[in-house]
Amino acid sequence: MIILEKPYVSDYLLKYLASNKIPVLANEYAVSNTRGNTLNFIRTKEAVKRYHDGERLYTVSENALDWIYTNLPDGELVHKISILKDKATFRKTVSDLYPDLFFEEVTLDQLRSGDHTKIPYPVILKPSVGFFSVGVYALFNEDDLRTAVSDIEANIQKWAADFPETVIGSKFLLEQYIRGTEYAIDAYYDTEGKPVILNILTHRFASECDVRDRIYYTSAEIMQEYLQPFTRFLERINTQLRITDFPMHIEVRVTEDDIIPIEFNPLRFAGSCSTDIAYFAYGINTVDCYLNQIKPDFDDIIGKKLGKIYSMILLDKGGKEIDSDRFNYGKLYTEFEHVLDVRKVEAPEMGLFAFLFTETSVVNEQELDKALVSDFSEYLF
């Protein structure tokens, strides 16, 4: 069964749920966002019974965690979520595998007035419980820390209004800045605790200081290179997590010597239905794969996709209050080699004009470089 929640759900997922009569929790968001699809709605009592009877549960957004904490409070599911959602708890859980990795959980008061002379810069500062790169900062010295604290103080009330406490918490994590290429992995652990990878995305940044979610892309070449190493990494991590039958969106950094976990996001794949990029790239429905324990045959799939890059680009507003009606969405079709989909976003808290999905020839990769640094002002009316 599925829990749909704000800020976004894709037409692709809605059509899949409707055509396959997948049980969907009848919450306010789902009922008001069917977009003409006839969904198989179930009430809370039935959803709880189905879960206890062994039915798999998938959520599209961490906004759904409130319902789980309220209605399934004492079970193994909440225990799994708690390990993964709280970044400090996750770091402690896998610390035996990474004994030299610095991390420290702090409060905002400690950030304001604590002794920071022993912080081993560079570090990343982020909410211990966080989502969508909200409140994430790369810090290279104490001046960066002071600037970050000022920004947190200016925005923390807005974050609290936009997201529940289960999505954005009140504590923060300082952790070692890991230099290397960042990857995002959509995967699930099966009923025996074995990892099944459904997609691998490179998370591209404009600079060492950049922490934005701007461009993620996948390709046959990425899958060929990293499918086996990341599968072994997930096997290794699960010696500490001991998780079975569970979907997650994982972020890692690959250094010269190791694969370092950044985050394990519970009960979902790439946020806001952007996991659909696996369908555009490889014809894979990741949600269906988890619900029905399907293991894609990438040996067969990726041989047909060589030389192409499949990207998800977040057309963000750069923190500015800009009416989305000012954005010239039609211009995207002339600026990119092959636009696969443009999904306009009507959730102000996300700060986006749209999600853009593209197919790009390897020889035309410069169009992604341009999008990575653009402020998108050239698209405004």
LUMTORDO-944166 format. One record per residue (C-alpha): residue in one letter; residue number from 0; z, x, y. Coordinates in pm, whole numbers, plus 32768, in hexadecimal, padded with zeros to 4 digits. Each point is the difference from the previous one (the first is absolute). Example, Ala and Ser with C-alpha at 12.3 -4.5 7.8 and 13.67 -1.06 7.14 Angstrom:
<pts>
 residuo num    z    x    y
       a   0 830C 84CE 7E3E
       s   1 7FBE 8089 8158
</pts>
This chain:
<pts>
 residuo num    z    x    y
       m   0 8000 8000 8000
       i   1 7FCB 8062 816A
       i   2 80C9 7FF5 8140
       l   3 7F20 7FF2 8133
       e   4 80A5 8060 8147
       k   5 7FAA 8065 8161
       p   6 7F69 80BD 80A5
       y   7 7EB6 7FDC 7F45
       v   8 7F55 7F87 7EC3
       s   9 7E90 8036 7FB2
       d  10 7EF8 7EFC 7FAC
       y  11 7FAA 80D1 7ECF
       l  12 8161 7FD8 7F74
       l  13 8013 7E8F 8057
       k  14 7EBC 7FBA 7F45
       y  15 807D 80C4 7ED2
       l  16 8148 7F40 7FFB
       a  17 7F50 7EB0 8021
       s  18 7EF3 803F 7EF9
       n  19 80FB 8083 7F02
       k  20 8112 7F00 8050
       i  21 80FF 8117 802F
       p  22 8158 7F6F 8057
       v  23 804C 8036 8173
       l  24 8156 7FCB 809E
       a  25 7FEB 7ED7 80ED
       n  26 809C 80A5 8130
       e  27 7FA8 7FA9 8166
       y  28 7F0C 8120 802F
       a  29 7F3D 7FBF 7EBF
       v  30 7FE3 7E89 8035
       s  31 7F7C 802E 8162
       n  32 7F09 8117 7FA7
       t  33 7F31 7F7A 7EDE
       r  34 7EC0 8005 80D4
       g  35 7F6F 7EE4 7F33
       n  36 805E 808E 7EAB
       t  37 80B6 7F21 7F09
       l  38 8126 80D3 7F8F
       n  39 80E6 7FC0 7ED8
       f  40 8141 7FDD 80C7
       i  41 8154 800C 7F5A
       r  42 8157 7FC5 8098
       t  43 8121 80F5 8007
       k  44 80B2 7F6E 7ED0
       e  45 7EC9 8020 7F27
       a  46 7FB5 815E 8087
       v  47 815E 8076 7FA3
       k  48 7FDD 7F69 7EA3
       r  49 7EA9 809E 7FCD
       y  50 808A 8155 8062
       h  51 8128 7FE1 7F13
       d  52 7F0E 7F90 7EEF
       g  53 7F49 814C 8026
       e  54 7EE2 7FB0 80EC
       r  55 7F89 8121 80D9
       l  56 803A 7FF2 8176
       y  57 7F25 809A 810E
       t  58 802A 7FF2 817B
       v  59 7EFF 804C 810E
       s  60 8104 8067 8102
       e  61 8160 8084 8011
       n  62 8055 7ECF 80D1
       a  63 8020 7F56 7EAC
       l  64 8130 80D1 7FA5
       d  65 80EC 7F12 80B6
       w  66 7FA4 7EEC 7F0A
       i  67 803C 80E8 7ED9
       y  68 8153 8075 807F
       t  69 8066 7E95 8038
       n  70 7F7E 7F64 7EBE
       l  71 800C 8120 7F06
       p  72 812F 80BB 808A
       d  73 80A5 80A0 7ED3
       g  74 7EE9 8060 7F16
       e  75 7F46 813A 7FA0
       l  76 7EE9 7FAE 80F9
       v  77 80E3 8029 8130
       h  78 8087 8143 7F6C
       k  79 7E9E 808C 7FE4
       i  80 7FA7 7F92 8161
       s  81 813E 8098 808E
       i  82 7FB5 8156 7F6D
       l  83 7EA0 8004 808F
       k  84 8023 7F43 8148
       d  85 8120 80D1 8087
       k  86 7F62 8153 803D
       a  87 814C 80B9 7FFD
       t  88 805D 7F66 7EB0
       f  89 7EAA 805B 7F78
       r  90 8025 8169 8075
       k  91 8155 8018 7F56
       t  92 7F77 7F68 7EBF
       v  93 7EEA 8104 7FDC
       s  94 80BE 8123 809E
       d  95 8028 80B8 7EB3
       l  96 7E85 8024 7FF6
       y  97 7FF3 8081 8168
       p  98 814C 80B6 8038
       d  99 7F86 80C8 812D
       l 100 7F75 7ED9 80C6
       f 101 80D0 7FBE 8139
       f 102 8062 7E9A 8057
       e 103 811F 7F5E 80BB
       e 104 804E 7E95 8050
       v 105 807B 7FC5 8166
       t 106 8052 7EE3 80EC
       l 107 7F6C 7FD3 815A
       d 108 814F 8066 8096
       q 109 7FF4 8144 7F3A
       l 110 7EA0 803D 807C
       r 111 8076 7FC9 8164
       s 112 8135 80DD 7FFE
       g 113 8019 80C1 7EBA
       d 114 7FE5 8176 7FC6
       h 115 7E8F 8042 7FC3
       t 116 8009 817C 8007
       k 117 7FDE 8016 7E85
       i 118 7ECF 7F1E 7FDD
       p 119 7EF5 80D1 7F4D
       y 120 7ED5 7FA4 80DB
       p 121 7EF8 7F84 7FCD
       v 122 8080 7EB8 7F73
       i 123 7F97 7E96 7FE7
       l 124 80E1 7EF2 8094
       k 125 7FD5 7E9D 7F7C
       p 126 80CD 7EC8 7FB5
       s 127 80B3 8018 7EB2
       v 128 7F6F 7EA7 7FBF
       g 129 7EAD 7FEB 80AA
       f 130 7EA1 7F76 7FF7
       f 131 7EA8 8034 809C
       s 132 8055 8155 80A1
       v 133 80ED 7F50 80F2
       g 134 80FC 80F6 808F
       v 135 7F69 8135 7F5C
       y 136 7FFA 8149 80C4
       a 137 7F9A 8166 7FB7
       l 138 8101 80E5 80A4
       f 139 7FC0 8170 803D
       n 140 8126 804E 80E7
       e 141 812F 7F63 80AB
       d 142 7F2C 7F83 8123
       d 143 7F34 7F34 7F07
       l 144 8144 7F71 7F77
       r 145 8078 7F93 8159
       t 146 7EAE 7F5E 8045
       a 147 800C 7F49 7EB3
       v 148 8161 7F7E 8041
       s 149 7F92 7F7B 8154
       d 150 7ED8 7F50 7F5F
       i 151 80DD 7F69 7EF1
       e 152 80F3 7F7D 8107
       a 153 7EE0 7F66 80C1
       n 154 7F6C 7F51 7ECD
       i 155 8117 7FB6 7F0B
       q 156 803E 7E9F 807F
       k 157 7E8D 7FAF 7FE2
       w 158 7FF9 8085 7E9B
       a 159 812F 7F2C 7FAA
       a 160 7F4C 7ECD 808A
       d 161 7EB8 8049 7F4D
       f 162 808B 8062 7EA8
       p 163 812C 7F93 7F2D
       e 164 810F 8101 7FB1
       t 165 7F7A 801E 7E9D
       v 166 7EBE 808D 8097
       i 167 8089 80D2 8121
       g 168 8167 807C 7FDC
       s 169 80FE 8090 80F3
       k 170 8028 815B 7F65
       f 171 7F0E 8122 8013
       l 172 7F93 811A 7F1E
       l 173 7FBE 8163 806F
       e 174 7F36 80B5 7EF8
       q 175 7F3D 813E 7FDC
       y 176 7EA0 7FFD 808F
       i 177 7F1C 8042 7ED9
       r 178 7EBD 80AF 8056
       g 179 7EE2 7F95 7F25
       t 180 7F01 7EEC 7FC9
       e 181 8093 7EA2 7FEE
       y 182 7F8E 7F08 7EFB
       a 183 8054 7E92 7FC0
       i 184 8003 7F7F 7E9B
       d 185 7FF6 7E97 7F8A
       a 186 8097 7FF8 7EA4
       y 187 80E8 7F47 7F16
       y 188 80E9 8065 7EEB
       d 189 7FB0 7F38 7EC7
       t 190 80F9 7F5E 7F12
       e 191 8044 8154 7F5F
       g 192 802D 80B3 814C
       k 193 7EAD 80AE 7FF1
       p 194 7F44 801E 814C
       v 195 7EB1 7F56 8035
       i 196 7F48 8074 8139
       l 197 7F19 7F01 80A3
       n 198 7F8D 80C0 8133
       i 199 8037 8148 80BA
       l 200 7FCB 8019 8177
       t 201 8004 812B 80E7
       h 202 80D2 7FB6 8136
       r 203 7F4A 80AD 8118
       f 204 80B1 807A 813B
       a 205 7F79 8076 8150
       s 206 80FE 811A 8024
       e 207 8143 808E 7F76
       c 208 80C4 7F1D 80ED
       d 209 7F41 7EC5 7F9F
       v 210 80C9 7F08 7F2D
       r 211 7F22 7ECD 802D
       d 212 7F68 7F27 7EF7
       r 213 7E99 801F 8082
       i 214 7F15 8060 7EE5
       y 215 8024 7FF7 7E86
       y 216 7ED5 804B 7F21
       t 217 7FAA 8024 7E93
       s 218 7EDA 808D 7F40
       a 219 7F92 804D 7EA0
       e 220 803F 816D 8047
       i 221 816A 7FBA 8067
       m 222 8038 7F33 7EC5
       q 223 7F6C 8110 7F25
       e 224 80DB 810F 8098
       y 225 814D 7F4C 8014
       l 226 800F 7EEB 7EFA
       q 227 809C 80DD 7EF6
       p 228 80E3 80D4 80E1
       f 229 808C 7EC9 80AA
       t 230 8031 7F53 7EB0
       r 231 80CF 812B 7F8B
       f 232 80C0 7FFA 814B
       l 233 8058 7E8F 7FD2
       e 234 8070 8047 7E9C
       r 235 80E2 8114 8082
       i 236 8095 7F26 8113
       n 237 804A 7EEC 7F08
       t 238 80E5 80E5 7F3C
       q 239 80EB 7FC1 8126
       l 240 7FA0 7E9E 806B
       r 241 7FE7 7F6B 7E9F
       i 242 7F2E 7EDA 807C
       t 243 7F2C 7F19 7F2A
       d 244 7F0D 7EE3 804A
       f 245 7FF4 8039 8177
       p 246 7EEE 8024 810B
       m 247 801E 80F3 8122
       h 248 7F4D 80AF 811B
       i 249 804E 8174 7FFA
       e 250 7FCF 8108 810D
       v 251 8002 8171 7FA7
       r 252 7FA7 814E 8097
       v 253 7F4A 8106 7F35
       t 254 8065 8164 8055
       e 255 7F82 8146 7F6E
       d 256 8113 7FF4 7EFB
       d 257 8067 7E9A 7FBE
       i 258 7FDA 7E89 8037
       i 259 811B 7F84 80E1
       p 260 805B 7E8E 8011
       i 261 8014 7F68 815B
       e 262 8039 7E8E 7FB8
       f 263 7FFB 7F0C 7EDD
       n 264 7FC9 7EA2 808F
       p 265 8072 7EF1 7F0E
       l 266 7F53 7ECA 7F75
       r 267 7EB9 802E 80BB
       f 268 7ED1 80DB 801E
       a 269 7F66 806D 814E
       g 270 8092 7F1D 810B
       s 271 7F71 7EC4 809A
       c 272 7F06 7FCE 7EE5
       s 273 7F55 8146 8059
       t 274 8017 8055 7E8D
       d 275 7EB7 7F3E 7FF5
       i 276 7F54 814A 804C
       a 277 800B 803F 7E87
       y 278 7F19 7ED4 7FD6
       f 279 7F0C 807D 8109
       a 280 7FFE 815D 7F6A
       y 281 8019 7FC5 7E89
       g 282 7FF1 7E8A 7FBD
       i 283 8174 7FFE 7FA5
       n 284 80EC 7EE2 8050
       t 285 814B 80BC 8009
       v 286 80D9 7EC7 7FFF
       d 287 7F4E 7F79 7ECD
       c 288 8028 8153 7F59
       y 289 8179 7FF5 802B
       l 290 8032 7E93 7FA3
       n 291 7F2F 8029 7EC4
       q 292 8052 816E 7FB3
       i 293 7E96 8072 8022
       k 294 7FB6 8176 7FFC
       p 295 7EB8 8050 80B5
       d 296 7F06 80DD 7F4C
       f 297 7FC8 80FA 8118
       d 298 7F2E 80E2 7F22
       d 299 7EFB 7EEC 7FFF
       i 300 8034 7F8B 8168
       i 301 7FFA 813A 80D2
       g 302 7EC1 8093 7F73
       k 303 7F44 7EEE 80BA
       k 304 80AD 8045 814E
       l 305 7FC5 8172 8041
       g 306 7FA6 8067 8163
       k 307 80A2 7ED2 80AA
       i 308 8145 7FE0 80C3
       y 309 80AD 7EAE 8014
       s 310 80E6 7FE0 812B
       m 311 80FE 7F13 808D
       i 312 8020 8033 8178
       l 313 8117 7F5F 80C6
       l 314 7F72 7FA4 8153
       d 315 8146 801F 80BF
       k 316 8053 7FAE 8168
       g 317 80B2 8148 8041
       g 318 8144 7F50 8052
       k 319 7F60 7F3D 811D
       e 320 8007 7E89 803A
       i 321 7E8C 7FB0 7FE3
       d 322 7F6A 7EAB 7FB6
       s 323 7F38 801C 7EBD
       d 324 7EF3 7F20 8098
       r 325 7F9F 8129 80D7
       f 326 7F92 80C9 7ECE
       n 327 7E8A 800E 7FB4
       y 328 800C 7FDE 7E85
       g 329 7E86 7FEC 7FEA
       k 330 7FDE 8163 8084
       l 331 80A8 8085 7EC5
       y 332 7EC5 7FAC 7F3C
       t 333 7F32 80E7 80DC
       e 334 80FE 811C 800A
       f 335 8043 8025 7E8A
       e 336 7F09 8047 7EE8
       h 337 8065 7ED8 7F25
       v 338 810C 7F05 8063
       l 339 8088 7F52 7ECA
       d 340 80F6 7F18 80AC
       v 341 80AA 7FC5 814E
       r 342 814C 7F4A 7FEF
       k 343 807E 7F8B 814F
       v 344 817B 800D 801B
       e 345 80B9 7EEC 80B7
       a 346 8161 808A 7FCE
       p 347 8071 809B 814B
       e 348 8118 80C8 7F5C
       m 349 7EFC 80CD 7F43
       g 350 7F5B 8080 813E
       l 351 7EA4 7FF0 7F66
       f 352 7EAF 7F75 805D
       a 353 7F8C 8005 7E96
       f 354 7FE9 80AC 7EB1
       l 355 7EA8 809D 7FD6
       f 356 7F75 8055 7EA7
       t 357 7ED5 80EA 7FF1
       e 358 7F20 80BD 7F10
       t 359 7F95 8155 8082
       s 360 7F1B 8106 7F6A
       v 361 80AC 8150 7FD9
       v 362 7EFE 809B 80EA
       n 363 8061 7F04 810F
       e 364 8177 8040 7FFA
       q 365 8004 804A 8176
       e 366 800D 7E8A 8045
       l 367 815C 8001 7F68
       d 368 8065 812E 80D2
       k 369 7F9A 7F3E 8136
       a 370 80C5 7ECC 7F9A
       l 371 8131 80D5 7FB9
       v 372 8027 806F 816B
       s 373 7F6E 7ED3 80B8
       d 374 80D9 7F1C 80D7
       f 375 7EF4 7EF2 7FC3
       s 376 7FE0 7FBF 8175
       e 377 7E85 8014 7FD8
       y 378 8014 7EBC 7F36
       l 379 80AE 7F38 8110
       f 380 7F4E 7EFF 80D7
</pts>
